[in-house]
Amino acid sequence: MTTRPLSFSVVILGAGPAGLSAAIQARRAGHSVAVIEKSSLPGGMSQSLNIAGQTVDLGSHRLHYAMRPEVMGFLQTIPELELQIRKRHGRIRLFERWLGYPLSLVDMCRTLPLQVFFKLLLEQAMRLGRSRAGDSFSDRIRSSFGETLFKYFYQPYSWKLWGTSPDDLSAEVAEQRVSALSLRSRLQRLIPLLNSRWKRFLYPTGGYGQICSSIAAEADRLGVEFFYNHSVSAIEPISGGACRIVTDGTTFETQNLWSTIPASQLAVLFSVTAPAEVLSASDRLQHRAMVLLYLVLRDQQYTEFDAHYLPGESTIASRISEPKNYFESHLLNQSTVLCVEIPCWEGDSTWLATDQVLSEQIITEMASNGFPALSPDEIQTVRLPKVYPVMPKGYENDLDKLAKWIEQYNWLLVFGRQGLFVPDNLHHAIYMGLQAVESLDDNGKINQEFWQESLETFSTHVVED
């Protein structure tokens, strides 16, 4: 006996921030909504964990004041989500010194050797009025910041994050990933009277994962149906401008399929085989992975800083955060946890290394970079296979081939950080979900003209660190 497919107005693939915000808003608009998620929990990389009795995130995360008003307005409609205002208190290792982060001119002048400080200023002054030039990440950074900052910051950092020479990365990486690329934005961040917006952030009282868990709980209360532990095995176009989605447990039918799963995985799921050039383009879309190493310390607090940024070659870590310092009541617990972010390739020696080997290497490298001595009581790791989209020169052609193939299906929307292959922040992903719902006309069909305009807007997003 054949089981009748479940029918919904909207079916969403993925329960990350983009999928969740779209789901709850579509339900509020009166649509029946199903969310298919392969894992057992919502949130994706925006989840939080409990380690040694403390709430920790999957890396160092925060909500930025750069978010659009409609995103802030949306978050304020979510019960159980309480946001606290926190002052940023990070530092960055540059020129074998620790500088406050976000950077400020006063701190740079006080901390850096004067010849280095004035060289940086001179290189900035020489670029006044110049337009950003070149087709590579290296070209854009050099034309914006000069050779010194490129050599000591962006060049090693690009190798660390993306595992690729900055000469081979697209200029789009700089445009999307470096928020201080323009002179105006740099001045706003460096001059104390202008940088209060970048010195503060919002953080949930229950950890970063509370954003998605609260949205999911409210969506569930409103009638969104969640199908966790369901992996999509096939997407079948059917008559009437609709499609069928087959999972390992259930079959769905809908006139609106919204995908937030990785762009590289979408085309291969279609029962109608995509052209070879589309499949090849999808295969070329790669992500850098990350190992998160959690070190539990028998100390009330390790340092006063929320995050330590490590762009240089002296360590495999890119950032080390102390989640406890993100909370108002951070000193109540008698132990603390460090979260060490280690970019890598899925399957490489770092990815496959044991927790003990990684921890010993990190502890040695931390000592050489001026961190206090530490001896962890407990070590845990989490491995994330798709974190940073790698964008070599010409990757835009591959994305364009995939986008043009998707356009033939007027029931399909693709958005979100993974879906659009972008490095966006959580507030960007939420905005995409809100716009997906706005694209529906009175008949519950996608207004393609509105959606294309939305995609143009998404392409202007710039990551806030």
Secondary structure, 3 states (H helix, E strand, C coil): CCCCCEEECEEEECCCHHHHHHHHHHHHCCCCEEEECCCCCCCHHHCEEEECCEEEECCCCCECCCCCHHHHHHHCCCCCCCEEEEECCEEEEECCEEEEECCCHHHHHHHCCHHHHHHHHHHHHCCCCCCCCCCEHHHHHHHHHCHHHHHHHHHHHHHHHHCCCCCCEEHHHHHHHCCCCCHHHHHHHHCHHHCHHHHEEEEECCCCHHHHHHHHHHHHHHCCEEECCCCEEEEEEECCCEEEEEECCCEEEECCEEECCCHHHHHHHECCCCCHHHHHHHHCCEEEEEEEEEEEECCCCCCCCCEEECCCCCCCCCEEECHHHHCCCCCCCCCEEEEEEEEECCCCHHHHCCHHHHHHHHHHHHHHCCCCCCCCCEEEEEEEEEEEEECECCHHHHHHHHHHHHCCCCCEEECCCCCCCCCCCHHHHHHHHHHHHHCECCCCCECHHHHHHHHHHHCCCCCCC
